Amino acid sequence: MVLFHKSYTTHLLRANMEAIIIVPVLLAFGLPGALWPYKLSRLQEQFDSIGSRRSWSEVEPADWKVGLTRILGIGMSVIGAIGALSMIVG
């Protein structure tokens, strides 16, 4: 009696390999956004100011951008943590 069809186990292995790549990426980008949203938003604004007449030290991120960066960072961190836990548990 065959418990698992070959394509089913291949699909599970492929999904696990994708999770091994995606989980660290989510955590690597989500944690800085959740912990330091102002610094990350300011860095983005500084990159956006390249080519303009304003100097890098003069740019400030808008409040909505800092809040959005924090929300997205928390969301990415939570999804990455859930993915990491699901890989550990099985």
Secondary structure, 3 states (H helix, E strand, C coil): CCCCCHHHHHHHHHHHHHHHHHHHHHHHHHHHHHHCHHHHHHHHHHHHCCCCCCCHHHCCCCHHHHHHHHHHHHHHHHHHHHHHHHHHHC
